[in-house]
């Protein structure tokens, strides 16, 4: 997932360890000091500050607002007859670069700062800046000068400058700057409410800290490593949180149905009351805003700037995929029910003839064990986090022509966070830096995501500025007696999010608005999804796995079973994605909605599994308040393209072929948002994209070739 931060009414700005504390030295990299890293020219500095006090955050917020307002005032006061590139578009570009580089030291700490007061100050700064974003987006004086520039000089601009100018004008119209002042005022008011409510929605989830207590008997079936990672009460009860490293292993492995029921109900009741109210208010406000701007729904408003273009195309895509998946899902559901019947008989439990939400992860995990004989307890022992990290970084270095260097004594927000510099392996030039913040802690963002912290773009002096990004995850913490061991799906998550990091850092765009992941929302997941394929191939898996005790390689037999299990539960897992995509579309094609009821209906109708009474999954569906509203379908849509890229180029020419990897870096990653996603695809593939590889990956056959998405 890539995190988006709200900036204007009609657009979003992407904000998209082991038990040993030994310093990691990469096979193809090295360790450098923070001092040597920062001794280069200022343009290659990472000057981001993570030690700001709440008062400093407030002060810097106001100073930043003043500075950017002054830049916009300057543009807005230019004599209409003297409008030119230098006094209009260039001033805006420089201000945007300054704003993006300065803002994230203020709004990012809300997701990661150990201090609650700092997190609160950062959240308030985000609200203040989001209000300011709306003000900037509604500057009619600036908009008018952009229109004049387009008429006078558009054909004389560089292609990327022309694209930037066109984008600014498009966004201005999407913000209603061509409408009456009364309507503009209402748009501004609604936009500010949307920004504030979205921030509150995600803050509630970040601060959620529910703990359930279970006895040893309640946790039968879980691996030793799971219990070793749990805290205990004085009377010996285990403390289980709703964080991913606690929730998902329990739901997949615990033999006790009542334990799973309690966990699933608590998990899908997170922030239920407060966030349900927020989400349903957001739906009303978004619908009203879309109506003011002349759109039939919020979904259509959001989709105008995507590859899909409108909700009809999204509905057709989802419906066609559903028809292909439905019979597979029905077969899988019947098989899960038979597994439950046998399991209940074996354990002396009553069989109720139904599959519940708390049954699904458990019996889907059994499918992998029964049909594919994947021993999860054995498998996890070969994926210690430090080994996975070392292997992952080596693969990315070799594939993309990069060199990573860990920075000694880095300036970070928590002592478990690591910082790396990224260099081009040929020139030796530093092209960016990234942070890894991989373990859960109180108040921290509870999912896995990439945050862009500083855009790579050309600065006011004409020199390129260095991009900086952070990967935030919640992998199991190591203890004094037990290393951090990853489930295979966590290895896949690591590869996915790090793909976003590479997109951020390899970008070579001129403007901050096109830096890194600033692409169409239904293209933003393509690079990261494509790179997930490496965790299903033998050679990469061998490079990132060793037994945590003796460094022995993962046995071939276990590796073969793991790779074969990729198609396990294909129908149900993808039907679940259709449920979420349809829920998003349904909620955002209405003026108001009962979110719990809408989700429950879709879950029953499409997945065949009822939502647990009293829960509301959408109250913790962070995508709906994180920039994916009306666009969650993007995960499935992007996968069509990502699989086409992988099977057409990498699978055929070598999954670790550096020639293909560097071409991919040049054509897709370096372009950022300066080129349309479809144009990148056609250039790299050498043809129009098609769906064949997508269905092949899912274990489904596709009889029609060259089914293009438009």
ABEGO torsion letter per residue (X at the ends): XBBBBBABAABBBBXXXBABABBBBBAABBBBBAAAAAABBAAABBABBAABBAAAAAAAAAAAAAAAAAAAAAAAABBAAABBAAABAAAAAAAAAAAAAAAAAAAAAAAABABAAAAAAAAAAAAAAAAAAAAAAABAAAAAAAAAAAAAAAAABBAAAAAAAAAAAAAAAAAGAABBAAAAAAAAAAAAAAAAAAAAAAAAAAABABBBBBBAAAABGBBAAAAAABBBBAAGBBBBBABAAAAAAAAAABABAAAAAAAAAAAAABGAAAAAAAAAAAAAAAAAAAAAAGBABAAAAAAAABAAGBAAAAAAAAAAAAAAAAAAAAAAAAAAAAAAAAAAAAAGBBBAGBBBAAAAAAAAAAAAAAAAGBBAAAAAAABBAAAAAAAAAAAAAAAAGBBBBBBBGBBBABAABBBBBBBBAAAGBBAEBBBBBABBBBGBBABBBBBBABBBBBBAAGBBBBBBBBBBBBBBBBBAABBBBBBAAAAAAAAAAAAAAAAAAABABABAAABEABBBAAAAAAAAAAAAAAAABAAAAAAABBBAAAGBBBBAAAAAAAAAAAABGAAAAAAAAAAAAAAAAAAAABABBBAAAAAAAAAAAAAGBBBBBGBBAAAABAAAAAGABGAAAAAAAAAAAAAAAAAAAAAAAEAABAAAAAAAAAAAAAAEAABBAAAAAAAAAGBBBBAAAAAAAAGBBBABBGBBBX
